[in-house]
Amino acid sequence: MTDLREQAEAAQPDEVVTRALARDVALPGGAGTLLLITLDNGLDHTRPSTFGLRGLRSLEEALEVATTRATAGEIVAVGVTGKPFFLAAGADLNLLKGEATREQALLVGRLGHDVFRRLGELPVPSFAFVNGAALGGGLEIALHATYRTISSSVPAVALPECFLGLIPGWGGTYLLPRLIGPAAAFELIIKNPLSNNRMLNGRKAFERGIADAVFEPADFLEQSLFWAADVLRGQVTVSRPAVSEVDEAEEVWAAAAAEAKAFADSKIGGAAPAPYRAIELVTQARTASRDEGFAAEDEALADMAASPELRAGLYAFDLVNKRAKRPAGAPDKSLARKVGSVGVVGAGLMAGQLALLFVRRLKVPVTLTDLDQERVDKGVQYVHDEIDKLLLKGRLTGDAGNRLKALVRGSTDKAVFADADVVIEAVFEDLEVKKKVLAELEAVVPEHCVLLTNTSSLSVGAMAADLTHPERVAGFHFFNPVAILPLVEVVRAEKTDDATLATVFQLGRALGKTCVLAADAPAFVVNRLLTRVMGEVVNAADEGSDLHVADEALAPLGLPMSPFLLLNLVGPAIALHVAETLHGAYPDRFTVSENLGRLVAAGKPAIWSYDETGKPYVDEETAALFQFGDKVSTGEEIRDRTLVALTQEIGLMLEEGVVQEAQDIDLCMIMGAGWPFHLGGITPYLDREGYSERVLGRRFLPAGESTLP
């Protein structure tokens, strides 16, 4: 093992080492000396501490010293905490990238267990003082401690491994369910990762029983040391009632596992192995010894490391955490203009969501306009009501809420934009209507004002063609719901200048959004690809395939929703409009379904209705609208034709320069359409399944970048 460890360390020459820095602390009230270990990689809060092999070695050495000193009676306890804002963010994922083998992954699992368990098996009690984010291995090291305190300001406590295609491999699947019970453990291990990687804050973690005490951040470490001293003197008794006799019953664990599996099925439909392997590990933890539980985690970690889903997940992780922060093609940010006031043309639902986002993130005056006062008032009231909801949830103070409300106003006169720095239109998706709005804006806004359109499919250049200054117009396409989906497609028209584009990118960053540069091509990126996918599935149904078979054909990919459910969400009218736009641009590849047209003409809001069990069906009135052919395809045939079409469309978009690289396609599909990490967005999946070479004669990405070497 030593030789393999040395080889693995040599293969990770660029590791940012997290040091385990130890110092003696005299506990209050004469309770004795605690050896406090601080995990610190020497960098600021923008680079969290992670555990590579050298970092594990540093912690191992510190715990060896602790063991020796505890045995000698020099210390009465050991504590672990982190640098400001972070306990630790888990393993250094570079350990599992590139040429990493199953044998090396097995080493990583065993080494992490060997080091971490030393904390929980010391001759004296151990304490984890969770002062900041504790993710993956960061939470697992805390679980190994005898006791845990947590700061109420901690923003993130999570075991996100299943989101990436991994399993919690350093004790999480064994220790957590035995601490808080299987159902609560599955929340962190399965449900939260598969729900857009949701995380607990410090107070919620305490309420779940993960921590034994919670303190405010101002004097967190001081209060934790007082508490630890009281525990050691017997003045505080730690009760952990979450694991009672009933929680040890086999049927309780089995029911929790069944619920977790049903949840995973609903999210990914069996398309990725990690969540199901994690469910098995948690279930085994009921009767397994610690050695058996940790050994099972080692084997599972090694198996996941050799899976294509993990490689795709790590690729997607890098896109979201690196490429998203440095958008390809963005001009120098020094060219960006300051944004001190914002205008929104339109006061409907999308406009209201935009106004809310602008005022919350920028805290600048935001003005909405519309055709009549009733619509304007309704739009402003929507923003106020949403702020009130945040107040009720405790996410804003009363003063902050009142200040935000005061910044939002409305008018029927676009002259109110005379001092605006940015104005975005969110009106009806019609080219002539949008051209008219932009012309009216140009007549009143100041010379420096940037004009934006939230169009989902129309040409930005065509909208700006008749303006005196088309160079200050850009596309700024948000996805619904605005507060949740992080993507904004930034569209550069032929005459859009660098200052405008730089301003838009900096605005997107200030709004907390991921911006991807797209050329001014019909429907840009996400809607173009989703419409191509939808078109193939709808065509198969129109030809005569069973509607349920067509809708479920893509289920093996584990997408967030089926095509017809997506159609229900966006609405048939919008889907038809985008299909017509793309059919006009690319009539050989994009069709307009006559059945969809009939659905829209009849005013139907969706294809599916749902029975009392949630099962979809077509009601009689809707069924009477449809006309089908007699060509019946299987789900496998529909899936194949759809993936062929998707591959073709991505290839054409890259040839046309719609985006800079395939990575931007993947980033858009992850952040704008919620496509899963285990697909890597989409191009890694198309590469590994052979579609890219079959359709295009080439891969989208180099071998090994997002797939197994």
N, C-alpha and C positions, 0 to 999 in steps of 0.2 A: 504493500500500500504506500510505503514511503517513496519508493521510486516513482510510482504513478503520480503521487502528489507532487513531487518535484517536477515531473514532466508537465503536469497541468499548470503549475505555477509559471513555468518557463513559457508556456503557451499564452500566458496572460501578462505580457510585459507592461502594458499600459494601465494596469489596475490602479484606481484611485483608492488607496488603502485607508480603511477605517481603523484608526488606532483605538485600543482599549486603554485609556489613560486612568491610572489608579491613584487614589490619594486617601489618606486616613481622615475620618470625620469623627469628632467626639460627639456622641449622641447626647441630647439634653437629659438632664436629671441624673447624670451619672450612670446611664444605662450601658456604657461601654463604648468601644471603638467600632465603627462601621467602615469597611473598606468600600469606597465609592468608585465605581468604574464608569467613566464617561466615554461613550462612543462618539468619535469625532474624526471626520475625514479631512479636517483642516480648511474646508471651503465654506463659503457663506450659505445662506438659506436657499439659494437657487440650485444647489447640488446636494441632495440628501445623502446621508451616509448609507452605504450598501456593503454587503459582505462578499468580497472576493476571497480567494484562497489565502492571501497574505493577511487580510483583515481577520479571517477566522483564526489564523495562527496567532495574531496579536491577542485576540480575546482568549484563546486557549492558554497562552502564557500567563495572562493576568489571572485566570481562574486557577491555574496551577499554583501560583503564588498564594492566592486566597486560601486554597486547600491547605497548604503548608502552614500558613499563619493561623488558620482556624484550628487546626490540629494542635498547634502549640499554645493555643489559648490567647493569642495576641489580639484577635478580633472576635466580636460576638455576632457579626452579621456582615453580609455583602449586599451592596446595592448597585443597580445598573440604571443609568439614565443616558440622555443624549445631548447633543449640542442644541443650541436654541432652535426651536420649531420642529425638531425631528428626534424621535427615538432612533428609528432606522427604517429604511424602505426595502428591506429584504435582501435577497441575493443579488449580486451583480449578474445581470442577465447575459453578459458577455460570456459567462461560463458555459452557456448552452448554445452559443452561436457557432457559425463557421464549421470547422472540422471536428467539433466535439463529438465524441463517440458515446455509445451506451455505457461503456466501462468507465469513462470519465464522469458521466452523469451519476453513475452509481457511487463513485468516489465522493462527488459533491454532496449527495444525500447522506452518506455515512459520516463524512467529516462534519457536516453541520449538526447532525444528531450528537455525535461524540462530543463536540465542543459545547453545544447548548445545554445538554443534559447535565454537564458538570455544575451548571448554575443551580439546578434543582436538587443535586445530590451532594451538596457541600455538607461538612460536619456541623454547619451553623445555618440558621434561616437566611433566606435570600429575599431581596425586595427588588421589584422593578418599579422605578419612578417614571411613569410615562408622561414626559413633559411635552411631547410633540407627536407628529404623525407616526403611526405604527402600522406599517403595511407588510404583509407577507411575513418574511422572516423577522421583521421588526416586532410584529405582534407575537410571533412564535417564541422569541427569546423571552418576552415578558411572561408568556404562559408557562415557561419552565421554572420561573421564580416561585418561591413559596407564597409570597404576597405581592399585591400590585396596588399602586395608587395611580391616579390619572388626573391631569389638569382639565378643568372644564373648558379650556380654550382649544383643546386638541381638535383639529378639523377633520381628521381622517383616521379611523381604525378599521382595518379590513384585511381579509384574506382574498386577494383578487386573482389568485393563480388560475382558477378555472376560466376566467375571462380571457387569459392568454393561451390556454391550452395546456396548463400545468395542473398539478395538485399541490396543496400545502405540504411540503416535503420535509419540514424540519420539526415535526411534532404537532402540527395544527389539527390534523384529522383525528389524532388520538387524544390529545390533551384537552381540546376545547369542548367536545361533547361530554367528557367526564367532569368538566368543570361546571358547565351551564346547562347540560342536558342536550339530547340529540336534536330536538326541534329547533332550539335557539341556535345551535351550532350550524345547522343547515342554512339558517338565514345568512350567516357570514360566508359559509363555504360555497353554497350553491345559489341561493336566491339573489343576494346582493350582486355578486359578480355577473350574473346573467340578466340583471336589470340595469343595464348601462353602467356597470361597475359602481353601483351605489355604495356608500360608505357610512359608518356611524361616526358621530362626533363624540367627544370625551364624555359628556353627560349620559348620552345614550349607551355608551359602552359600559358605564357604571351601572345603569339601570338593568342591563342585560346580565349583570353578574360577572363581567369580564374583569373588572377592577373591584377592589375591596373598599376603596375610599376615593372620594373626589374632592379636589381643592381648587381654589381660584388661582389663576396664573401668576398674580403679582408676587406671591410668596410661596409658590407651589413646593419648591424643594425644601424650604424651611419647615412648612407644615407637614410634609411627607416624613421628614426626619423626626419631628415630634411624635407623629403617629407611629412610626416604626419603633421608637423608644417605648411608647406605651404598650405596643404589642409584645415587645421583648420582656417588659416588666410584668406582663399579665394583666395590665390595667384595661386593655382592649382585647376583646375576644372576637375573632373573625368567624362569622357564621356564613355558610354558603348553602342556603336552603334550596337552591334551584335543583340540585340533584338529590331527590328524595328516594324513598324506597320504590315508589311507582315508576320513577324514571329508569330504574334498573330493570324493570320488567321487559322481557323480550318483545311483547306485543307493542309496547310504547315505542321502542326503537324501530320496530318493523313499520309501524304506522308513520313515523316521522320520515323513514327512508322512502316509503311509498309516495308520500306527499312530495318529497324532494324530487323523486324521479318524474312524477307527473308534471311538476313545475319545469324541470329540464326539458321534458318532451314538448311542453307548450312553447318553450323558447327556441330550442334548436332541433327538436325532432330527431334526436339521435345522431346528428351530423358531426359531432365532435366527441371524442372518447373521454376527455378529462373529467367532466362533471359526474359521469357515471362511475368512473373509477374512484372518485372521491367519495361518492355515496357508499360504495362497497367498503372503503377504508373506515369511514365513520361507523358503519354498521358493525364491523369487526371489532371496533374499539370497546364494545360493551363487555366482551369476555377476554380479549387479548391481554397479555402482559405487556408491559412497556417495551420490552425487548422485541416482542412479536409485532407490536404496532409500529414501532420505528423501522423494523426490517421490511415490513410490508410497504411502508412509505418509500423506502429506498428503492425497492423494485418498481413501484409505480412511477416514481420520478424518472427512473432510467428508461422505462417504457415510453413515457410521454416525451422524453427528450429525443427519442427516435421517431416520433410521429410527425407526419407532414403538417398536421394542424398546428403543432407548436411552432414550427418554422414559419408558417404563415402568420401566426399570432405575434411572434417576435418582430417580424417584418412590419406588421401593422402597428405594433407598439412604437417602433422607431419613427414611422410616418407621423403618428399622432404627437409624439413627444419631441421630435426633432424637425422634420420637414415642415410641419404645421407652423412652427415658430419662425421659420426662415422661408417664407413663400418664394417659390421659384418665379423669377421674372419681375419681382417687385422692384420699383425704382428706389434710389437712395432715400431713406426716411428724412434726410435733411431738407428735401424739397417740399415736404408736407406743410400745409397751412394749418394754423390753429383753428380749432372749432369751438366757438363760444356760444353759438345758438344754432338751433336746428328747426327746420320746417318740415311738416309732413302734409302732403296733399292727399286728401281723402280722410274719412273718419270712420271707415268700416272696421271690421274685425282685424284684418291684417295691419291697417294703418294704426289702430289702437295698440296692437302688440308692439309695433315699431316705436311708437311714441313712449310707451312704458319702458322699453329697453333703453332708449336714448336718455330719458330723464333719470332712470335708476343708475345707469353706468356713467354718464357724463356729468350729471348734476348741473345741467345748463338749461336755459329757457327752451321749451319745446312748444311749437305752435301748430295746431291742426287746422286745416281749412276743408270745407266741403261746399256743396251747392246751396244748402239751406241751413238755417240755424238749428233746426231740429236734429239734423244729422251731426252737426258740429257738437251740439250739447251732448248727444248720445256718445260720441267718441271721447270727449273729455271726461264724461261720467264713467265710462269704461275704465279709463286710466285711474281715476280716483278710487273706484271700487276695488281694483286690483291692488292698489296701495293699501287700502283698508284691510284686505285679506292678509297682506304681509304683516300689518300691525297686529292682527289677531293671532298670527302664528308666532309673534315675538321676533320676527326677522328685521323689524324696524322699530325704533323708538317713536314715541308720539311726536317729538320735535322734528325728527328726520322725516317722518311721513308728511307732516304739515308743510315742511320746506319743499318737498318734492311736488306736492299738490299745487303749491303756489307757483311753481315753475311751468305748469301746463296750462295753456289757454287755447281758445279756439276763435275762429273768425270765418266769415263767408267771403272776405276780401283778401285776395292774394297780396295786396299792398302791404300786409303785415310782415311780409318777408323782405322788406326793404333793407334790413340790417342782418339778414341771415347769412351764416357761413356755409351751411349745407342745407339743401332742400331735397327731399326724396319724394317721388310720386308713387302712390300705391292705389291707383284708380283702375277702372275696368280695363281688362286685357284686350284693348283694341288699338291698333297702330295710330289711326287718325285721332282718337281721343287723347292718346299720350302725346302725340306731336303738338296738339293744341295746348295741352297743359304746359309743356316745356316752353312753347312760344310765349305763353302768358307769364311764365316765371321769368324768362329772360328779360322781359320788359320792366320788371320791378326789382329784381335782386341786385345786390352790388356786384361790381366787376369781378371780385375775387371769389364769389360764391360758387361752390361746386354743385352741379345738378345731377341727381341720381335717379335711376329708375329701378323699380323692383320687379320688372318684367320677368316672367318665367320662361319665355320662349321667343319673344319678338326681337327684331334687330335694333340694337341700341343706335347704330349708325344711321339707320333709316329714321329713327325718332328725331335725331339731332341734325338731319341733313339740311333743314331750312333755317337753322339758327345762325345768328351772326357769329357766335362763338361756340361751335360744336366741340372744341377742344376741352371744354370744361364739363362734358357730359360723360358719365360712365354707368355701367350696370352694377347694381348692388343687390344681388338676388338672395333673399332670405328664404328659409324653409319653415314650413308650418308644423308644429308650433314654434314661434320665434324664440321663446324663452328656453326651449329644450334642445332643439337641434343646433349644433354649433357651427355648421358650415354657412359661409357666404361666398357665392360665386362672384368674383370681381371681374366685370366684363370690360375689356378695352376695345373700344370702337376704333376705326381706322384713324380718326382725328383726335382721339383722346390724348392729352399731353401728359408728360411725366409728373408735373406738379399735381394735377388732378388725381392721377393714379396713386401717387405717394400719399396724398391726403386720405384717399379712400382706404388704403391699406392700414394707415395709422388709426383711422376711425374704427375699422374692424377690430384692430387689436385692443383699442380702448373699450370696445363693446364686449370684449371677451370672446370674440368669434375667431374661428379658423378661416382664413381667407385663401382661396385658390384662384389664381389668374386664369381666365378663360378668354378665348378669342370670341369675336362677335359672330358666332355661328348659331343656327337655329336651335333653340332649347338648351344651348350651352353643354353641360356635362350630364348632370344627374337626370334631368327630365328627358334628355335625348335617349339615354340608355334605358331608363325605366319604361319609356314609351315603346322602345324597340322590343323589350321583353314582354310588355303588356300586349303589344300587337301580335306577337307570335302565339301567345296563349289564347287571346280572343279569336284569332283566325282559326286556330284548331277547334275551338268551340263552335264558331260559325260554320265550319266545314261539316260538323256533325258529331264531334267528340262530346262525351258526357261532360257537363259543366263541372261536376265535382272532380272528375279525373283531370280535366284541364287545370283547374284551380290548384290541385294538390301535386301537380307534376314536378314542381320545383322544391317540394318539401325536403328531399334529401340534402339540399344545400343548407338548410337551417336558416333561411332568411327570416327577418323579423315579422313579416306578414305575407300572406299569399297574394297573388295578383288581383283577385277579385275583392279581397278585403282592402287592399290598397285603393282599388277603384272606389269602394264604398267611402274610404276616408277622404280622398281628394274630391270626390263627386264626379259623376259621369259627364257633366257639362264641361268642367275644366279638362278632364281627360280627353274629351272629344275635341276641344279647342286646340290642345297641344298636338294631338294626332293630325288634325287638319293642317296646322302650321308645318309640321314635319313632312306630311304628305306633299304639301306644296313645294317644299325644298328638295325632297328626295322621294319622288313618287314610285321609284322602283323598289324601295325597301320599306317604306312606311305606308300602311293602308289605313283607310277609315272604315270602321265596321258599321255596316248598315244597321245591325242590331243595336249597337251603342247609340247610333243616331236616333233610332226609334225610342230608345229608353229616355233620351234627353228630350225629345219632342213631346213625350207623354208626361214630362215633369217628374219622372221617377228619380228618387235620390240615390238608388243603389240597385245592384243586381240581387244581392242576397237579402232575405229576411231571416229572422232567427226564431227557432222555437223555444219553449221554456227551458230546455237543456242547453241552449246556446248553439245548437246544431244549425248550420245554414241550409236554407231551401229557397226556391223561387216560388213566389206566390202566384196564384192563378192569373191575376191581372197582368203581372209582368211577363209570365210565360206566354200569354196570348200575343204579346208584342213581337216575340222572337220568331225568326225563320231560320232553319238549319238545313245544311246539305246532308249528304249521306256518306261522307268520308269519315270513318271513325279511326282515331289514333289512340295508341296506348299512352300511359303516362310517361313511359321511358322514351317513346318516340317524340312526344311533345317537349320533354326536357332536352333531348338531343338537338332538335331543331332550334330551340330557344338559345341554347348555349352556342351553337354554331352562329346564329344571328348576332348574339352579343359579342362574340369574338370578332366577327367581321366588322361590326360597328366601331368597336374600340380601335381596331387596326386602321380604319378610315379616319377616325378622329385624330389619331396620332400622326397620320400622313398629312392631314389638313392643318396640323398645328393648333388644334383647339386647346390643348394644354401642352406644357413643356415636355412631360415624360409620362410613362405609364404609372409611375408612382402617384402622380396627381389625380389620375383616374381613380386609383384605389383610395386615396385620401378623401376624395369627394364622395365615393360610395359609402365609406365608413361613417363620415361625419354628417353627410346630408341625407343618406337613405337608411342609415343604421345597419348596413350590411356587416356581418360579423367578422371578428378578428380571425376566426379559424379559416375563413376564405382568404384572408389577407386583403380584404376589399373584394377583388374578383380576379385580377390577372394572375396571381400565384396559383389559384385554383385552376384556371384555364390552362396554365402551363403544365401543372402536374397531371391533369387529366388528359393531356395531349391535344386539346382543342386548338391551341395557338399554332402548333406545328401542322396540324391537319388542315386548318383553314387558311393560315397565312404563310406556312412554310418556315416559320421562325418563332422563337419564344418571345414573350414580352419582356422578361427579365433574365439576367444571366443565371445560369445554373448555380444553385447554392445560395443565392441572395435571399430567396423566400421559400426555397424548397430544400430537401435533403441534398447534401453534396453528391 
